[in-house]
């Protein structure tokens, strides 16, 4: 249900804003950028609330209920500035729920005697299934270019919010050692910046994080613009279903990560991710829903490698390099750099790129996607030259076992 709420609008809202509300590229990217802004602030703040004062499942429920009301409001709005502020407030509510959902899951599983490392991943897979199910539902109901997608998201969010209050209690843990505010915010992980290797890693995490949401923001609008040249094409009529191949690919590449990490090491796996982004964008540039459909499908499949190899291998690298006392904070810092600052910067820049290649309302998508591919290619060239890391197979096996 957590990811059903997100999947209902994340992929298709961009097409609705471009093709129905006729927003500019910068306006659309700014609205998507609210998730990056929210990721900088509220996950840590709401985490403190759940750690110190209020049951985690109640914080989760309240966030979803308030977020649902905001999405209902958003469905009625057609002004870009007003929609920006509403979606910003919604992002403030939604982004913390991703971590809170995990927290509640870990506590409930632990209390029930389950092995979290073994039993949580098969449960988490249902999050991706929920995301795909939402995309398919919106698509098959014909809501890709309709505010009804926001109604579906709001309705499911309201249901999840109420359901959260029926879950087993997850009260704050009383600690004999009082944590400082800086520690609660994860600022103690900033000590990692004292090492050049980690400075370079987090910088590239931010730069690559800028690419993560680009196809979510513009993918649906890109396919929608083929309505005149390929009006009956499957990719135009069912863009969400076509894009959902990306999420299906994610689930498959997750299974391949342990092998690739043991064989090639974190540096090479991350480099594979960077070049996968080059192909992801490049195939979008030369593909189309007609004769070039296979190129788009290939791009969707490659997305699994581009997304998972960076996120999971990066998290494992941070896990290995951080002191055990700051591992949680270090992971929070990694997410902050990618989904926070990186996503915000990416949406700011990508919106300007789209507007730059738009003349009289017509977007030159080939130039747009090649620009993004060139950006990823530049990262791929520079990364191996400046990031110094020696792969030790035995160490990688230990990292994967965590």
HULINPE-V387741 format. One record per pair of residues at least 24 apart in sequence whose ideal C-beta (glycine too) atoms are under 8 Angstrom apart, sorted by the first residue. I is the first residue (numbers start at 0). J is the second residue. D is the distance in Angstrom with one decimal. If there is no record, write none. Layout:
BEGIN
i->{I;I}
j->{J;J}
d->{D;D}
END
This chain:
BEGIN
i->{0;0;0;0;0;1;1;1;1;1;1;2;2;2;2;2;3;3;3;3;3;4;4;4;4;4;4;4;4;5;5;5;5;6;6;6;6;6;6;6;7;7;7;7;7;7;7;7;7;8;8;8;8;8;8;9;10;10;10;10;10;10;10;11;11;11;11;11;11;11;11;11;11;12;12;12;13;13;13;13;13;13;14;14;14;14;14;14;14;15;15;15;15;15;15;16;16;16;17;17;18;18;18;18;19;19;20;20;21;22;23;23;23;23;24;24;24;24;24;24;24;24;24;25;25;25;25;26;26;26;27;27;27;27;27;28;28;28;28;28;28;28;29;29;29;29;30;30;30;30;31;31;31;31;32;32;32;32;32;32;33;33;33;33;33;34;34;34;34;34;34;35;35;35;35;35;35;35;35;35;35;36;36;36;36;37;37;37;37;37;37;38;38;38;38;38;38;38;39;39;39;39;40;41;41;41;41;42;42;42;42;42;42;43;43;43;43;44;44;45;45;46;46;46;46;46;47;47;47;49;49;49;49;50;50;50;50;51;51;52;53;54;54;54;54;55;55;55;55;55;56;56;56;56;56;56;56;57;57;58;58;59;59;59;59;59;59;60;60;60;60;60;60;61;62;62;62;62;62;62;63;63;63;63;63;63;63;63;64;64;64;64;65;66;66;66;66;66;67;67;67;67;67;67;68;68;70;70;70;70;70;71;71;71;73;73;74;74;74;74;74;75;93;94;102;103;103;103;106;106;107;107;107;110;124;127;127;127;130;131;131;131;134;134;134;134;134;135;135;135;137;138;138;138;138;139;139;143;143;143;143;144;182;185;185;185;185;185;185;186;187;187;187;188;188;188;188;188;188;189;190;191;191;191;191;191;196;196;196;196;197;199;199;199;200;200;200;201;201;201;203;203;203;203;204;204;204;204;204;205;205;205;205;205;206;206;207;207;207;207;207;207;207;208;208;208;208;208;208;208;208;208;209;209;209;209;209;209;209;210;210;210;210;210;210;210;211;211;211;211;211;211;212;212;212;213;213;213;213;214;214;214;214;214;214;216;216;217;217;217;218;218;220;221;221;221;221;222;224;224;225;225;225;228;228;229;229;229;232;232;232;233;233;234;234;234;235;241;241;241;241;242;244;244;244;245;245;245;245;245;247;248;248;248;248;248;248;249;249;249;249;250;251;252;252;252;252;252;253;253;253;256;256;256;256;256;257;259;260;260;260;260;260;261;261;261;261;263;264;264;264;264;264;265;265;265;265;265;265;265;265;266;266;266;266;267;268;268;269;269;269;269;269;269;270;270;270;271;271;272;272;272;272;272;272;272;273;273;273;273;273;274;274;274;275;275;275;275;275;276;276;276;276;277;277;277;277;278;278;279;279;279;280;280;280;280;280;281;281;281;283;283;284;284;284;284;284;284;284;285;310;313;315;315;315;316;318;318;319;319;319}
j->{129;155;158;159;162;96;97;100;126;129;159;126;127;129;130;133;129;130;132;133;155;63;66;93;133;152;155;156;159;93;130;133;152;129;130;131;132;133;134;246;133;134;136;137;148;149;151;152;155;70;137;148;149;151;152;215;134;215;218;219;239;242;243;134;137;138;142;143;144;148;219;238;239;148;149;219;215;216;217;218;219;220;143;144;219;220;222;223;238;143;144;145;146;148;219;79;82;220;220;223;144;220;223;224;144;145;77;79;360;79;79;350;354;357;217;349;350;351;352;353;354;357;362;350;351;353;354;79;83;350;216;217;220;350;353;216;346;347;349;350;351;353;83;346;347;350;79;82;83;86;212;215;216;346;342;343;345;346;347;350;83;86;87;89;90;90;93;94;212;338;342;212;338;339;340;341;342;343;344;345;346;87;90;339;343;87;90;91;93;94;95;90;94;334;335;338;339;342;335;339;340;343;91;91;92;94;95;94;95;97;98;331;334;183;184;185;331;95;184;95;99;95;98;99;102;183;180;183;184;99;102;169;171;171;172;178;183;171;183;171;171;168;169;170;171;99;102;103;106;169;103;163;164;166;167;168;169;163;164;95;99;96;99;100;103;160;163;159;160;161;162;163;164;160;92;93;95;96;99;160;92;93;96;156;157;159;160;163;156;157;160;161;92;92;93;96;156;160;152;153;154;156;157;160;153;157;149;150;152;153;156;149;150;153;146;149;146;147;149;150;153;146;156;338;169;163;166;169;167;169;166;167;169;167;250;246;249;250;246;243;246;247;239;240;242;243;246;239;240;243;239;237;238;239;240;237;240;219;223;238;239;223;328;327;328;329;331;332;335;328;324;325;328;321;325;328;329;331;332;332;325;320;321;325;329;332;320;386;387;388;320;385;386;387;313;316;386;332;333;336;269;378;382;386;313;333;336;337;341;336;337;340;341;344;341;378;272;273;276;309;337;341;378;336;337;338;339;340;341;342;344;345;341;342;344;345;348;349;374;276;280;305;345;371;374;375;306;337;338;341;342;345;342;345;346;280;345;349;371;242;245;279;280;283;302;346;349;349;353;367;242;283;362;283;362;364;368;288;362;364;287;288;289;287;289;287;288;289;288;289;292;288;292;288;292;295;288;288;295;296;299;299;296;299;300;299;300;302;303;306;303;299;300;301;302;303;304;302;303;306;307;303;303;303;304;306;307;308;303;307;311;307;308;311;312;399;399;308;312;315;395;398;399;392;395;396;399;390;388;390;391;392;395;312;313;315;316;388;390;395;398;383;386;388;390;390;308;312;308;309;312;313;316;382;379;382;383;304;308;304;305;306;307;308;309;312;309;375;378;379;382;375;376;379;301;302;304;305;308;305;372;375;378;372;375;376;379;305;372;305;372;375;368;369;371;372;375;368;369;372;364;368;364;365;366;367;368;369;372;365;337;337;398;399;401;398;398;401;394;397;398}
d->{6.3;6.1;7.0;4.3;7.2;6.5;7.1;4.7;6.0;7.0;6.8;4.2;6.7;4.4;4.1;7.5;4.0;6.8;6.2;4.4;5.2;7.1;7.7;7.3;7.6;5.4;5.1;4.5;6.4;7.1;6.5;7.6;7.6;6.7;3.6;6.9;7.4;3.4;5.1;7.9;4.3;7.9;7.5;5.9;5.5;7.6;4.6;3.6;6.6;7.7;7.7;4.8;5.8;7.9;4.9;5.6;5.7;5.9;6.6;5.7;5.8;5.4;7.9;7.4;5.7;7.6;7.5;4.6;7.7;5.5;5.0;7.4;5.6;6.6;7.6;7.8;7.4;5.0;5.8;7.3;5.2;5.0;5.9;5.9;3.4;4.5;7.4;4.6;6.8;7.2;5.2;6.8;7.0;7.0;8.0;7.8;7.8;7.8;3.9;7.0;5.7;6.4;4.9;7.7;5.2;7.7;5.5;7.4;7.9;5.0;7.7;7.8;5.8;7.8;8.0;7.8;4.7;7.3;7.5;3.1;4.2;6.3;7.7;3.9;6.0;7.7;5.5;4.2;7.4;7.4;6.4;7.6;7.5;6.5;7.8;5.8;4.2;6.8;5.3;2.9;8.0;7.1;5.8;6.7;7.5;6.3;7.4;6.1;5.3;5.1;5.9;7.1;4.4;5.2;6.9;5.2;8.0;3.4;6.2;7.9;6.9;5.0;4.2;7.6;4.2;4.8;7.8;6.0;7.2;7.3;6.2;7.7;6.6;5.7;7.1;7.2;3.4;3.3;7.7;7.6;6.3;6.6;6.9;7.9;5.7;7.1;3.6;4.8;7.4;4.3;8.0;8.0;5.1;6.9;6.8;4.5;4.0;6.7;6.4;4.1;6.7;7.3;7.3;4.8;7.7;6.0;4.9;5.7;4.5;7.6;5.3;7.6;7.5;7.4;4.9;6.0;6.6;7.7;8.0;3.8;6.7;7.0;6.3;7.6;7.8;7.4;7.8;4.8;7.3;6.3;6.6;7.7;6.8;5.7;7.4;7.9;6.6;5.4;7.8;6.3;7.3;5.6;5.3;5.2;7.5;5.8;5.0;5.1;6.7;4.0;5.1;5.1;7.0;4.6;7.4;6.9;5.0;7.3;6.5;7.7;5.9;5.7;4.4;6.4;5.8;7.9;4.7;7.8;4.7;7.0;7.7;3.3;4.8;7.1;4.6;6.9;5.9;5.0;7.0;7.5;7.5;7.8;6.2;4.7;7.2;4.9;3.4;6.6;7.5;6.2;3.6;7.2;5.0;3.8;5.0;7.6;5.4;7.8;7.8;4.4;7.3;3.7;4.0;6.2;7.5;7.9;4.9;7.8;5.3;3.7;6.5;7.4;7.1;4.7;8.0;5.5;4.1;7.7;3.9;5.7;7.2;7.5;8.0;7.8;7.1;7.6;6.5;5.3;7.9;4.3;6.7;5.2;6.9;6.6;6.3;5.7;6.2;5.4;5.6;5.0;5.0;6.5;4.4;7.1;7.0;4.7;7.3;6.8;5.9;6.4;5.8;5.2;7.1;3.5;5.1;7.6;7.7;6.6;7.7;6.0;5.7;7.0;7.3;7.5;3.9;7.9;4.0;5.9;7.5;7.5;8.0;5.3;5.4;6.9;4.9;3.7;4.4;6.8;4.4;7.3;7.1;7.2;6.4;7.8;6.2;7.1;7.7;7.3;6.1;6.8;6.4;5.5;5.2;8.0;7.8;6.8;6.6;7.1;7.4;5.0;7.9;6.8;5.8;6.8;6.0;6.2;4.6;5.2;6.8;4.5;6.8;5.2;4.2;7.0;6.9;5.8;7.4;6.5;7.4;5.8;7.3;6.9;6.3;6.3;3.4;6.4;8.0;7.3;2.2;5.8;8.0;6.7;4.9;7.0;5.0;3.0;6.8;7.8;8.0;5.2;8.0;8.0;6.2;6.9;7.2;6.0;7.0;6.8;7.4;7.0;6.3;7.0;5.3;6.2;6.4;7.7;6.2;5.1;5.9;7.8;7.6;6.9;7.8;7.2;7.2;6.6;6.7;7.2;6.6;7.5;5.4;7.8;8.0;6.8;8.0;5.4;7.8;6.4;6.3;6.6;6.3;5.0;7.9;7.6;7.5;6.7;4.6;4.7;3.6;5.7;7.4;6.9;7.4;3.2;6.0;6.2;5.2;7.8;6.6;7.5;6.9;6.7;6.3;3.7;6.5;4.6;7.9;3.9;6.9;7.7;7.9;6.3;4.9;7.6;5.7;3.0;7.7;7.3;4.6;6.0;5.7;7.7;6.0;3.7;5.2;7.9;4.5;6.9;7.9;5.4;7.0;6.4;6.8;5.4;6.8;7.9;4.7;7.2;6.3;6.9;5.1;7.0;5.6;6.3;5.3;5.7;6.6;7.0;7.3;2.7;7.8;7.7;5.9;5.1;7.9;6.6;4.7;6.6;7.3;7.2;7.8;7.2;6.3;4.4;6.5;7.0;5.2;4.4;6.7;6.0;5.5;6.6;7.8;7.3;6.6;6.2;5.9;6.4;5.6;6.5;5.6;7.8;7.9;3.8;3.9;7.2;7.5;6.0;5.3;4.3;6.1;7.6;7.8;5.0;5.1;7.7;4.3;3.7;6.8;4.7;7.8;4.0;8.0;5.2;4.5;4.9;6.2;8.0;7.9;5.1;8.0;7.9;4.9;7.4;4.2;3.8;6.3;7.0;6.9;4.2;7.6;4.3;7.3;4.9;8.0;7.9;3.6;4.8;6.5;7.3;7.4;7.5;4.9;7.1;7.4;7.9;6.6;5.9;7.2;8.0;4.9}
END
